[in-house]
């Protein structure tokens, strides 16, 4: 079955430290790939996307992600974390399914930032 | 400003009761979606609608019902048949569930449903 795996449920980093959130997917072809961020009690906001081409994509708030086909991964990175980055992060894949495109979300990674 | 409005923010359900969650959008989007979010499980699709007066079941439709009588509105009813309704419910809309719509998905702020 197609799935999206975010291996880390919780991650804690110090402010100013670098960050990498992992995402792996299982699907034969390359799907559309997304990272979303969710603040407590809020909806999801798109951080960045990968459709094709350059495997390193830039997003909002200083985030970037790298698509690695050989590893079926789409990891999210940020060189220097700010306290305001504390939130939950979701990786998602979009692929054709039964006449429409279906979004499949990972379970999320909750990020805590220490001052 | 255009957006999606979900109400109420918090909702409590008694045993055997049906409750309805409201979702309204003024983005002129054709497609609307309901997701359920449980801790540690990400988002799961309950129902979606691509056009007025039409909707399809998602992955976890049992115990839920929807209607789409107006383009702007997509209410979700959690029926008494849903035995574990406590969750955070998110409504979303897009121009349509095709062609990389994940990029164009707008989310409401959610409704937290709890059982009394």
gemmi code that builds the backbone of each chain (N, CA, C; Angstrom):
import gemmi

chains = {
    "A": [
        ("UNK", (0.848, -1.195, 0.000), (0.000, 0.000, 0.000), (0.880, 1.241, 0.000)),
        ("UNK", (0.364, 2.265, -0.701), (1.118, 3.506, -0.712), (1.088, 4.147, 0.660)),
        ("UNK", (2.221, 4.700, 1.083), (2.271, 5.300, 2.406), (3.322, 6.390, 2.440)),
        ("UNK", (3.203, 7.200, 3.472), (4.174, 8.239, 3.750), (4.633, 8.051, 5.185)),
        ("UNK", (5.929, 7.967, 5.381), (6.486, 7.709, 6.708), (7.320, 8.880, 7.184)),
        ("UNK", (6.972, 9.371, 8.346), (7.797, 10.356, 9.026), (8.312, 9.669, 10.291)),
        ("UNK", (9.556, 9.254, 10.289), (10.047, 8.388, 11.369), (10.104, 9.056, 12.742)),
        ("UNK", (10.237, 10.368, 12.758), (10.398, 11.078, 14.025), (9.085, 11.702, 14.451)),
        ("UNK", (8.560, 11.266, 15.588), (7.300, 11.813, 16.088), (7.543, 13.178, 16.722)),
        ("UNK", (8.605, 13.258, 17.532), (8.959, 14.506, 18.194), (10.438, 14.787, 17.944)),
        ("UNK", (10.761, 16.055, 17.732), (12.147, 16.492, 17.633), (12.294, 17.777, 18.426)),
        ("UNK", (13.364, 17.858, 19.192), (13.662, 19.079, 19.937), (15.026, 19.592, 19.508)),
        ("UNK", (15.080, 20.860, 19.154), (16.349, 21.476, 18.776), (16.494, 22.792, 19.528)),
        ("UNK", (17.711, 23.251, 19.616), (17.969, 24.564, 20.214), (17.829, 25.646, 19.156)),
        ("UNK", (17.395, 26.804, 19.579), (17.274, 27.920, 18.652), (18.637, 28.211, 18.030)),
        ("UNK", (18.641, 28.389, 16.722), (19.883, 28.625, 16.001), (20.514, 27.371, 15.442)),
        ("UNK", (20.105, 26.210, 15.908), (20.646, 24.954, 15.401), (20.000, 24.610, 14.063)),
        ("UNK", (20.640, 23.700, 13.342), (20.076, 23.249, 12.074), (19.031, 22.169, 12.331)),
        ("UNK", (18.204, 21.960, 11.314), (17.077, 21.039, 11.447), (16.953, 20.185, 10.200)),
        ("UNK", (16.664, 18.912, 10.391), (16.286, 18.052, 9.273), (15.151, 17.159, 9.724)),
        ("UNK", (14.044, 17.214, 9.018), (12.901, 16.339, 9.271), (12.807, 15.347, 8.120)),
        ("UNK", (12.668, 14.091, 8.483), (12.716, 13.040, 7.477), (11.334, 12.659, 6.965)),
        ("UNK", (11.299, 12.275, 5.687), (10.071, 11.813, 5.056), (10.429, 10.787, 3.999)),
        ("UNK", (9.798, 9.630, 4.079), (9.962, 8.599, 3.050), (8.594, 8.204, 2.537)),
        ("UNK", (8.520, 7.870, 1.270), (7.242, 7.478, 0.705), (7.410, 6.177, -0.059)),
        ("UNK", (6.322, 5.468, -0.201), (6.341, 4.242, -0.990), (5.321, 4.411, -2.106)),
        ("UNK", (5.842, 4.495, -3.303), (4.990, 4.628, -4.488), (5.874, 4.394, -5.675)),
        ("UNK", (5.385, 3.677, -6.694), (6.220, 3.285, -7.819), (6.785, 4.446, -8.603)),
        ("UNK", (5.929, 5.389, -8.950), (6.376, 6.539, -9.726), (6.672, 7.693, -8.771)),
        ("UNK", (7.215, 8.756, -9.306), (7.477, 9.942, -8.491), (6.199, 10.744, -8.371)),
        ("UNK", (5.689, 10.857, -7.153), (4.462, 11.634, -6.982), (4.791, 13.112, -6.813)),
        ("UNK", (3.781, 13.920, -6.705), (3.994, 15.287, -6.251), (4.260, 15.210, -4.740)),
        ("UNK", (5.172, 16.024, -4.249), (5.581, 15.962, -2.852), (5.421, 17.321, -2.199)),
        ("UNK", (4.972, 17.318, -0.949), (4.699, 18.557, -0.237), (5.152, 18.447, 1.214)),
        ("UNK", (5.477, 19.607, 1.767), (5.622, 19.763, 3.207), (4.669, 20.888, 3.649)),
        ("UNK", (3.930, 20.577, 4.740), (3.024, 21.546, 5.339), (3.440, 21.770, 6.791)),
        ("UNK", (3.048, 22.937, 7.325), (3.287, 23.232, 8.733), (1.944, 23.579, 9.385)),
        ("UNK", (1.785, 23.140, 10.622), (0.552, 23.392, 11.366), (0.872, 23.931, 12.753)),
        ("UNK", (0.388, 25.116, 13.043), (0.476, 25.653, 14.398), (-0.677, 25.093, 15.214)),
        ("UNK", (-0.544, 25.033, 16.540), (-1.584, 24.426, 17.374), (-2.960, 25.031, 17.126)),
        ("UNK", (-3.949, 24.164, 16.934), (-5.319, 24.608, 16.751), (-5.584, 25.313, 15.438)),
        ("UNK", (-4.695, 25.114, 14.488), (-4.847, 25.797, 13.193), (-4.851, 24.791, 12.046)),
        ("UNK", (-5.151, 25.290, 10.855), (-5.066, 24.461, 9.672), (-3.633, 24.336, 9.193)),
        ("UNK", (-3.455, 23.684, 8.063), (-2.124, 23.463, 7.508), (-1.774, 24.555, 6.504)),
        ("UNK", (-0.498, 24.908, 6.482), (0.016, 25.890, 5.526), (1.102, 25.238, 4.701)),
        ("UNK", (1.076, 25.430, 3.407), (2.074, 24.847, 2.517), (3.421, 25.523, 2.712)),
        ("UNK", (4.461, 24.712, 2.951), (5.825, 25.226, 3.065), (6.542, 25.188, 1.716)),
        ("UNK", (6.454, 24.044, 1.051), (7.119, 23.899, -0.239), (6.587, 22.665, -0.952)),
        ("UNK", (6.976, 22.549, -2.221), (6.479, 21.467, -3.062), (7.574, 21.012, -4.021)),
        ("UNK", (7.457, 19.771, -4.468), (8.319, 19.249, -5.526), (7.443, 18.556, -6.552)),
        ("UNK", (7.611, 18.979, -7.809), (6.900, 18.324, -8.893), (7.875, 17.590, -9.809)),
        ("UNK", (8.929, 18.283, -10.222), (9.935, 17.699, -11.112), (11.100, 18.670, -11.181)),
        ("UNK", (12.174, 18.247, -11.877), (13.296, 19.154, -12.106), (14.279, 19.157, -10.961)),
        ("UNK", (14.760, 20.337, -10.623), (15.765, 20.500, -9.583), (15.313, 19.816, -8.301)),
        ("UNK", (16.165, 18.949, -7.785), (15.747, 18.136, -6.636), (15.841, 18.877, -5.311)),
        ("UNK", (16.429, 20.043, -5.304), (16.480, 20.872, -4.099), (15.499, 22.029, -4.299)),
        ("UNK", (14.487, 22.075, -3.460), (13.460, 23.099, -3.625), (13.448, 24.020, -2.411)),
        ("UNK", (13.176, 25.262, -2.690), (13.114, 26.277, -1.635), (11.668, 26.587, -1.302)),
        ("UNK", (11.431, 26.865, -0.040), (10.081, 27.191, 0.378), (10.038, 28.476, 1.171)),
        ("UNK", (8.936, 28.654, 1.862), (8.784, 29.852, 2.676), (9.474, 29.675, 4.013)),
        ("UNK", (9.676, 30.760, 4.717), (10.226, 30.771, 6.075), (11.625, 30.187, 6.139)),
        ("UNK", (12.367, 30.189, 5.032), (13.745, 29.719, 5.028), (13.906, 28.215, 4.964)),
        ("UNK", (12.845, 27.478, 4.712), (12.924, 26.022, 4.600), (13.304, 25.589, 3.187)),
        ("UNK", (13.942, 24.445, 3.106), (14.231, 23.802, 1.841), (14.046, 22.299, 2.004)),
        ("UNK", (13.888, 21.607, 0.889), (13.746, 20.159, 0.938), (14.468, 19.561, -0.260)),
        ("UNK", (14.967, 18.352, -0.070), (15.691, 17.667, -1.132), (15.008, 16.362, -1.462)),
        ("UNK", (14.694, 16.178, -2.722), (14.108, 14.939, -3.217), (15.232, 14.003, -3.644)),
        ("UNK", (15.209, 12.794, -3.120), (16.179, 11.770, -3.503), (15.402, 10.555, -3.993)),
        ("UNK", (15.410, 10.381, -5.303), (14.636, 9.302, -5.911), (15.114, 7.935, -5.434)),
        ("UNK", (16.421, 7.773, -5.339), (16.983, 6.460, -4.984), (16.597, 6.040, -3.568)),
        ("UNK", (16.312, 7.010, -2.720), (15.946, 6.715, -1.335), (14.453, 6.933, -1.079)),
        ("UNK", (13.701, 7.329, -2.107), (12.278, 7.659, -1.934), (12.091, 8.581, -0.736)),
        ("UNK", (12.923, 9.617, -0.703), (12.869, 10.530, 0.444), (12.670, 11.963, -0.006)),
        ("UNK", (12.143, 12.745, 0.904), (11.904, 14.169, 0.654), (12.060, 14.861, 2.003)),
        ("UNK", (13.293, 15.036, 2.428), (13.586, 15.560, 3.755), (13.570, 17.089, 3.775)),
        ("UNK", (13.048, 17.608, 4.857), (12.926, 19.054, 5.049), (14.091, 19.553, 5.887)),
        ("UNK", (14.646, 20.699, 5.516), (15.802, 21.221, 6.247), (15.664, 22.723, 6.470)),
        ("UNK", (16.343, 23.157, 7.534), (16.465, 24.596, 7.771), (17.810, 24.812, 8.458)),
        ("UNK", (18.631, 25.728, 7.984), (19.980, 25.891, 8.527), (19.998, 26.419, 9.961)),
        ("UNK", (19.038, 27.277, 10.304), (19.045, 27.891, 11.622), (17.600, 28.071, 12.086)),
        ("UNK", (17.231, 27.325, 13.098), (15.838, 27.301, 13.553), (15.538, 28.490, 14.468)),
        ("UNK", (14.356, 29.047, 14.304), (13.877, 30.146, 15.137), (12.803, 29.608, 16.068)),
        ("UNK", (12.619, 30.271, 17.222), (11.616, 29.787, 18.178), (10.230, 29.704, 17.536)),
        ("UNK", (9.961, 30.572, 16.562), (8.644, 30.577, 15.919), (8.426, 29.379, 14.996)),
        ("UNK", (9.463, 28.586, 14.774), (9.309, 27.390, 13.938), (8.695, 26.230, 14.699)),
        ("UNK", (8.526, 26.358, 15.997), (7.905, 25.289, 16.780), (6.486, 25.064, 16.281)),
        ("UNK", (6.209, 23.848, 15.825), (4.928, 23.525, 15.188), (4.947, 22.052, 14.845)),
        ("UNK", (3.925, 21.594, 14.156), (3.913, 20.236, 13.637), (4.062, 20.295, 12.124)),
        ("UNK", (4.870, 19.383, 11.612), (5.205, 19.389, 10.197), (4.732, 18.082, 9.551)),
        ("UNK", (4.066, 18.228, 8.421), (3.515, 17.079, 7.712), (4.087, 16.997, 6.308)),
        ("UNK", (4.531, 15.812, 5.978), (4.918, 15.497, 4.612), (3.708, 14.873, 3.929)),
        ("UNK", (3.538, 15.131, 2.651), (2.401, 14.556, 1.930), (2.803, 14.258, 0.495)),
        ("UNK", (2.176, 13.240, -0.063), (2.351, 12.917, -1.473), (0.997, 12.965, -2.154)),
        ("UNK", (1.004, 13.386, -3.401), (-0.214, 13.425, -4.203), (-0.001, 12.538, -5.417)),
        ("UNK", (-0.939, 11.635, -5.631), (-0.800, 10.715, -6.730), (-2.166, 10.406, -7.319)),
        ("UNK", (-2.202, 9.958, -8.573), (-3.486, 9.626, -9.190), (-4.154, 8.452, -8.477)),
        ("UNK", (-5.450, 8.552, -8.311), (-6.195, 7.477, -7.662), (-7.637, 7.535, -8.114)),
        ("UNK", (-8.060, 6.537, -8.837), (-9.483, 6.353, -9.144), (-10.114, 7.588, -9.778)),
        ("UNK", (-9.415, 8.203, -10.706), (-9.989, 9.317, -11.442), (-9.720, 10.693, -10.871)),
        ("UNK", (-9.121, 10.753, -9.711), (-8.734, 12.063, -9.192), (-7.373, 11.908, -8.520)),
        ("UNK", (-6.822, 12.994, -8.075), (-5.548, 12.931, -7.346), (-5.817, 12.838, -5.855)),
        ("UNK", (-5.074, 12.008, -5.183), (-5.279, 11.777, -3.756), (-4.064, 12.243, -2.978)),
        ("UNK", (-4.318, 12.947, -1.895), (-3.252, 13.377, -1.001), (-3.124, 12.386, 0.141)),
        ("UNK", (-1.922, 11.911, 0.378), (-1.656, 11.007, 1.494), (-0.671, 11.696, 2.425)),
        ("UNK", (-1.064, 11.827, 3.677), (-0.251, 12.549, 4.645), (0.534, 11.585, 5.527)),
        ("UNK", (1.711, 12.026, 5.924), (2.431, 11.335, 6.973), (1.817, 11.649, 8.327)),
        ("UNK", (2.311, 10.976, 9.364), (1.745, 11.139, 10.702), (2.181, 12.430, 11.382)),
        ("UNK", (3.163, 13.094, 10.815), (3.588, 14.373, 11.371), (4.784, 14.257, 12.287)),
        ("UNK", (5.553, 15.339, 12.365), (6.667, 15.466, 13.310), (6.457, 16.756, 14.088)),
        ("UNK", (6.402, 16.623, 15.401), (6.219, 17.814, 16.235), (7.585, 18.358, 16.620)),
        ("UNK", (7.807, 19.608, 16.294), (9.089, 20.264, 16.554), (8.978, 21.189, 17.754)),
        ("UNK", (9.857, 20.993, 18.714), (9.992, 21.904, 19.850), (11.328, 22.629, 19.718)),
        ("UNK", (11.350, 23.898, 20.079), (12.568, 24.695, 19.966), (12.924, 25.240, 21.350)),
        ("UNK", (14.112, 24.912, 21.808), (14.602, 25.408, 23.095), (15.345, 26.722, 22.891)),
        ("UNK", (15.125, 27.667, 23.815), (15.813, 28.959, 23.679), (17.319, 28.828, 23.903)),
    ],
    "B": [
        ("UNK", (-11.174, 39.517, 2.852), (-10.173, 38.528, 2.465), (-10.846, 37.177, 2.254)),
        ("UNK", (-10.379, 36.443, 1.230), (-10.932, 35.127, 0.991), (-10.370, 34.112, 1.950)),
        ("UNK", (-11.199, 33.104, 2.258), (-10.718, 32.067, 3.158), (-11.786, 31.049, 3.458)),
        ("UNK", (-11.457, 30.197, 4.416), (-12.372, 29.143, 4.843), (-12.692, 29.353, 6.313)),
        ("UNK", (-13.961, 29.308, 6.633), (-14.402, 29.501, 8.006), (-15.035, 28.220, 8.523)),
        ("UNK", (-14.492, 27.715, 9.607), (-15.069, 26.546, 10.259), (-15.664, 26.977, 11.598)),
        ("UNK", (-16.824, 26.424, 11.893), (-17.430, 26.707, 13.195), (-18.211, 25.492, 13.658)),
        ("UNK", (-18.321, 25.313, 14.988), (-17.652, 26.108, 15.999), (-16.185, 25.685, 16.135)),
        ("UNK", (-15.444, 26.374, 16.968), (-14.059, 26.009, 17.212), (-13.979, 24.755, 18.080)),
        ("UNK", (-14.878, 24.666, 19.060), (-14.963, 23.512, 19.947), (-16.402, 23.024, 19.970)),
        ("UNK", (-16.565, 21.707, 20.002), (-17.892, 21.114, 19.977), (-17.884, 19.869, 20.851)),
        ("UNK", (-18.973, 19.695, 21.612), (-19.085, 18.539, 22.476), (-20.306, 17.737, 22.068)),
        ("UNK", (-20.122, 16.439, 22.034), (-21.218, 15.556, 21.621), (-21.578, 14.605, 22.758)),
        ("UNK", (-22.862, 14.456, 22.955), (-23.338, 13.474, 23.925), (-23.532, 12.147, 23.222)),
        ("UNK", (-23.593, 11.083, 24.003), (-23.810, 9.753, 23.436), (-25.114, 9.731, 22.641)),
        ("UNK", (-25.060, 9.138, 21.438), (-26.263, 8.988, 20.635), (-26.701, 10.232, 19.895)),
        ("UNK", (-25.911, 11.269, 19.977), (-26.293, 12.536, 19.369), (-25.587, 12.727, 18.025)),
        ("UNK", (-26.286, 13.314, 17.083), (-25.653, 13.757, 15.849), (-25.220, 15.214, 16.013)),
        ("UNK", (-24.064, 15.550, 15.488), (-23.632, 16.952, 15.509), (-23.147, 17.338, 14.122)),
        ("UNK", (-23.301, 18.622, 13.805), (-22.914, 19.108, 12.487), (-21.846, 20.173, 12.609)),
        ("UNK", (-20.790, 19.993, 11.822), (-19.698, 20.945, 11.766), (-19.865, 21.775, 10.489)),
        ("UNK", (-19.695, 23.067, 10.648), (-19.895, 23.974, 9.524), (-18.580, 24.297, 8.828)),
        ("UNK", (-18.642, 24.428, 7.507), (-17.482, 24.847, 6.710), (-17.993, 25.731, 5.572)),
        ("UNK", (-17.509, 26.950, 5.533), (-17.896, 27.898, 4.500), (-16.638, 28.484, 3.864)),
        ("UNK", (-16.653, 28.610, 2.515), (-15.518, 29.214, 1.838), (-15.997, 30.288, 0.848)),
        ("UNK", (-15.204, 31.324, 0.725), (-15.510, 32.389, -0.242), (-14.380, 32.546, -1.248)),
        ("UNK", (-13.750, 31.423, -1.545), (-12.632, 31.403, -2.495), (-13.089, 31.025, -3.900)),
        ("UNK", (-14.380, 30.749, -4.050), (-14.935, 30.314, -5.329), (-14.328, 28.994, -5.794)),
        ("UNK", (-13.952, 28.146, -4.842), (-13.382, 26.854, -5.178), (-14.474, 25.836, -5.459)),
        ("UNK", (-14.221, 24.989, -6.452), (-15.185, 23.943, -6.776), (-15.118, 22.777, -5.783)),
        ("UNK", (-13.913, 22.423, -5.365), (-13.721, 21.225, -4.553), (-13.590, 21.566, -3.077)),
        ("UNK", (-14.206, 20.722, -2.252), (-14.091, 20.872, -0.805), (-13.860, 19.504, -0.182)),
        ("UNK", (-13.213, 19.501, 0.975), (-12.767, 18.258, 1.603), (-12.979, 18.334, 3.119)),
        ("UNK", (-13.198, 17.178, 3.719), (-13.163, 17.055, 5.157), (-12.092, 16.040, 5.541)),
        ("UNK", (-11.229, 16.456, 6.480), (-10.195, 15.583, 7.008), (-10.400, 15.425, 8.510)),
        ("UNK", (-10.007, 14.256, 8.977), (-9.973, 14.009, 10.407), (-8.515, 13.887, 10.818)),
        ("UNK", (-8.168, 14.535, 11.938), (-6.801, 14.496, 12.429), (-6.791, 13.945, 13.843)),
        ("UNK", (-6.075, 12.855, 14.031), (-5.856, 12.263, 15.345), (-4.370, 12.349, 15.669)),
        ("UNK", (-4.039, 12.515, 16.932), (-2.616, 12.601, 17.295), (-1.837, 11.405, 16.782)),
        ("UNK", (-0.723, 11.663, 16.127), (0.139, 10.589, 15.661), (-0.353, 9.880, 14.407)),
        ("UNK", (-1.430, 10.373, 13.795), (-1.952, 9.689, 12.602), (-2.062, 10.588, 11.390)),
        ("UNK", (-1.668, 11.810, 11.488), (-1.780, 12.675, 10.326), (-3.232, 12.951, 9.967)),
        ("UNK", (-3.470, 13.307, 8.719), (-4.801, 13.638, 8.247), (-5.364, 12.498, 7.413)),
        ("UNK", (-6.629, 12.187, 7.654), (-7.300, 11.158, 6.865), (-8.556, 11.756, 6.248)),
        ("UNK", (-8.786, 11.430, 4.983), (-9.883, 12.017, 4.228), (-11.199, 11.340, 4.570)),
        ("UNK", (-12.193, 12.139, 4.934), (-13.518, 11.612, 5.270), (-14.421, 11.630, 4.043)),
        ("UNK", (-14.633, 12.802, 3.486), (-15.442, 13.003, 2.290), (-14.822, 14.113, 1.465)),
        ("UNK", (-15.131, 14.101, 0.182), (-14.775, 15.227, -0.650), (-15.877, 15.467, -1.673)),
        ("UNK", (-15.897, 16.693, -2.176), (-16.904, 17.083, -3.160), (-16.206, 17.879, -4.251)),
        ("UNK", (-16.419, 17.462, -5.467), (-15.793, 18.160, -6.590), (-16.694, 19.229, -7.178)),
        ("UNK", (-17.995, 19.119, -6.883), (-18.936, 20.055, -7.488), (-20.210, 20.036, -6.656)),
        ("UNK", (-21.015, 21.064, -6.792), (-22.266, 21.142, -6.042), (-23.141, 19.925, -6.329)),
        ("UNK", (-23.794, 19.450, -5.277), (-24.726, 18.315, -5.339), (-24.047, 16.993, -5.666)),
        ("UNK", (-22.744, 16.924, -5.464), (-22.013, 15.677, -5.679), (-20.926, 15.561, -4.627)),
        ("UNK", (-20.761, 14.371, -4.073), (-19.684, 14.139, -3.120), (-19.335, 12.653, -3.115)),
        ("UNK", (-18.129, 12.351, -2.684), (-17.638, 10.974, -2.664), (-17.040, 10.656, -1.300)),
        ("UNK", (-17.112, 9.379, -0.952), (-16.506, 8.933, 0.292), (-14.986, 8.944, 0.171)),
        ("UNK", (-14.364, 9.303, 1.270), (-12.922, 9.183, 1.362), (-12.550, 7.877, 2.033)),
        ("UNK", (-11.461, 7.900, 2.784), (-10.943, 6.671, 3.387), (-11.680, 6.244, 4.652)),
        ("UNK", (-12.325, 7.182, 5.342), (-12.928, 6.854, 6.636), (-14.332, 7.451, 6.742)),
        ("UNK", (-15.181, 7.208, 5.776), (-16.496, 7.854, 5.712), (-17.526, 7.269, 6.671)),
        ("UNK", (-17.315, 6.086, 7.190), (-18.326, 5.443, 8.027), (-18.614, 6.264, 9.272)),
        ("UNK", (-19.917, 6.519, 9.516), (-20.305, 7.291, 10.685), (-20.376, 8.787, 10.421)),
        ("UNK", (-20.148, 9.178, 9.194), (-20.210, 10.596, 8.805), (-21.146, 10.768, 7.613)),
        ("UNK", (-21.693, 11.976, 7.476), (-22.452, 12.318, 6.283), (-22.186, 13.772, 5.935)),
        ("UNK", (-22.371, 14.102, 4.660), (-22.137, 15.466, 4.185), (-23.237, 15.862, 3.210)),
        ("UNK", (-23.273, 17.136, 2.892), (-24.125, 17.642, 1.826), (-23.371, 18.766, 1.127)),
        ("UNK", (-23.743, 19.014, -0.115), (-23.117, 20.117, -0.854), (-24.204, 20.770, -1.710)),
        ("UNK", (-25.053, 21.529, -1.041), (-26.162, 22.191, -1.721), (-25.753, 23.536, -2.308)),
        ("UNK", (-24.694, 24.113, -1.761), (-24.180, 25.379, -2.269), (-22.672, 25.252, -2.477)),
        ("UNK", (-22.166, 25.992, -3.422), (-20.733, 25.937, -3.712), (-19.912, 26.335, -2.492)),
        ("UNK", (-20.450, 27.271, -1.706), (-19.684, 27.836, -0.606), (-19.680, 26.965, 0.650)),
        ("UNK", (-20.578, 26.003, 0.730), (-20.809, 25.329, 1.992), (-20.691, 23.821, 1.878)),
        ("UNK", (-20.055, 23.205, 2.879), (-19.858, 21.754, 2.868), (-19.922, 21.253, 4.314)),
        ("UNK", (-21.111, 21.196, 4.903), (-21.223, 20.776, 6.305), (-21.002, 19.280, 6.489)),
        ("UNK", (-20.426, 18.943, 7.607), (-20.155, 17.545, 7.967), (-20.977, 17.184, 9.195)),
        ("UNK", (-21.741, 16.100, 9.105), (-22.480, 15.591, 10.258), (-21.792, 14.355, 10.794)),
        ("UNK", (-21.492, 14.395, 12.071), (-20.940, 13.235, 12.761), (-22.119, 12.531, 13.405)),
        ("UNK", (-22.444, 11.353, 12.933), (-23.630, 10.660, 13.404), (-23.315, 9.814, 14.635)),
        ("UNK", (-24.370, 9.307, 15.240), (-24.204, 8.449, 16.420), (-23.523, 7.133, 16.063)),
        ("UNK", (-23.488, 6.824, 14.775), (-22.816, 5.595, 14.334), (-21.295, 5.705, 14.411)),
        ("UNK", (-20.788, 6.910, 14.537), (-19.343, 7.113, 14.675), (-19.005, 6.938, 16.141)),
        ("UNK", (-18.397, 5.815, 16.474), (-18.204, 5.439, 17.877), (-17.008, 6.107, 18.524)),
        ("UNK", (-16.135, 6.642, 17.737), (-14.956, 7.309, 18.284), (-14.785, 8.674, 17.615)),
        ("UNK", (-15.667, 9.620, 17.892), (-15.661, 10.869, 17.150), (-14.664, 11.903, 17.644)),
        ("UNK", (-14.060, 11.684, 18.790), (-13.143, 12.697, 19.327), (-11.938, 12.867, 18.417)),
        ("UNK", (-11.796, 14.036, 17.849), (-10.713, 14.325, 16.908), (-10.772, 15.798, 16.538)),
        ("UNK", (-9.768, 16.224, 15.805), (-9.712, 17.568, 15.243), (-10.115, 17.444, 13.784)),
        ("UNK", (-11.129, 18.221, 13.369), (-11.662, 18.105, 12.024), (-11.278, 19.337, 11.209)),
        ("UNK", (-10.698, 19.071, 10.060), (-10.246, 20.146, 9.188), (-11.009, 20.117, 7.874)),
        ("UNK", (-11.487, 21.278, 7.474), (-12.117, 21.457, 6.179), (-11.112, 22.136, 5.259)),
        ("UNK", (-11.154, 21.793, 3.995), (-10.233, 22.390, 3.039), (-10.944, 22.579, 1.713)),
        ("UNK", (-10.378, 23.426, 0.871), (-10.942, 23.609, -0.462), (-9.821, 23.809, -1.463)),
        ("UNK", (-10.131, 23.525, -2.716), (-9.164, 23.733, -3.784), (-9.942, 23.967, -5.072)),
        ("UNK", (-9.190, 24.305, -6.126), (-9.858, 24.523, -7.406), (-10.359, 23.196, -7.967)),
        ("UNK", (-9.812, 22.055, -7.481), (-10.275, 20.753, -7.942), (-9.257, 19.703, -7.578)),
        ("UNK", (-9.659, 18.461, -7.364), (-8.724, 17.419, -6.920), (-7.938, 16.808, -8.059)),
        ("UNK", (-7.427, 17.633, -8.936), (-6.605, 17.145, -10.042), (-5.410, 18.073, -10.173)),
        ("UNK", (-4.397, 17.604, -10.836), (-3.299, 18.471, -11.220), (-2.585, 19.168, -10.097)),
        ("UNK", (-2.002, 18.409, -9.206), (-1.201, 19.006, -8.137), (-2.024, 19.945, -7.278)),
        ("UNK", (-3.205, 19.511, -6.889), (-4.042, 20.398, -6.078), (-3.502, 20.555, -4.671)),
        ("UNK", (-2.586, 19.672, -4.275), (-1.976, 19.832, -2.968), (-1.287, 21.167, -2.793)),
        ("UNK", (-0.893, 21.770, -3.902), (-0.281, 23.084, -3.858), (-1.319, 24.165, -3.621)),
        ("UNK", (-2.560, 23.885, -3.987), (-3.585, 24.930, -3.986), (-4.662, 24.652, -2.946)),
        ("UNK", (-4.313, 23.857, -1.951), (-5.267, 23.463, -0.928), (-5.261, 24.496, 0.198)),
        ("UNK", (-6.429, 25.028, 0.495), (-6.585, 25.984, 1.583), (-7.322, 25.294, 2.723)),
        ("UNK", (-6.834, 25.482, 3.940), (-7.412, 24.832, 5.102), (-8.109, 25.846, 5.997)),
        ("UNK", (-9.181, 25.401, 6.634), (-9.772, 26.165, 7.708), (-8.982, 25.955, 8.992)),
        ("UNK", (-9.438, 26.579, 10.070), (-8.726, 26.511, 11.354), (-9.156, 25.348, 12.226)),
        ("UNK", (-10.131, 24.582, 11.750), (-10.468, 23.350, 12.430), (-11.526, 23.457, 13.501)),
        ("UNK", (-12.135, 22.309, 13.791), (-13.086, 22.145, 14.902), (-12.630, 20.968, 15.743)),
        ("UNK", (-12.484, 21.191, 17.036), (-12.147, 20.109, 17.958), (-13.449, 19.542, 18.515)),
        ("UNK", (-13.707, 18.278, 18.196), (-14.907, 17.599, 18.667), (-14.531, 16.659, 19.800)),
        ("UNK", (-15.279, 16.742, 20.878), (-15.038, 15.868, 22.015), (-16.359, 15.249, 22.463)),
        ("UNK", (-16.248, 14.076, 23.063), (-17.430, 13.372, 23.547), (-17.599, 13.614, 25.036)),
        ("UNK", (-18.820, 13.986, 25.443), (-19.076, 14.216, 26.862), (-19.265, 12.886, 27.587)),
    ],
}
model = gemmi.Model(1)
for chain_id, residues in chains.items():
    chain = gemmi.Chain(chain_id)
    for i, (resn, *xyz) in enumerate(residues, 1):
        res = gemmi.Residue()
        res.name, res.seqid = resn, gemmi.SeqId(i, " ")
        for name, pos in zip(("N", "CA", "C"), xyz):
            atom = gemmi.Atom()
            atom.name, atom.element = name, gemmi.Element(name[0])
            atom.pos, atom.b_iso = gemmi.Position(*pos), 0.0
            res.add_atom(atom)
        chain.add_residue(res)
    model.add_chain(chain)
structure = gemmi.Structure()
structure.add_model(model)
structure.setup_entities()
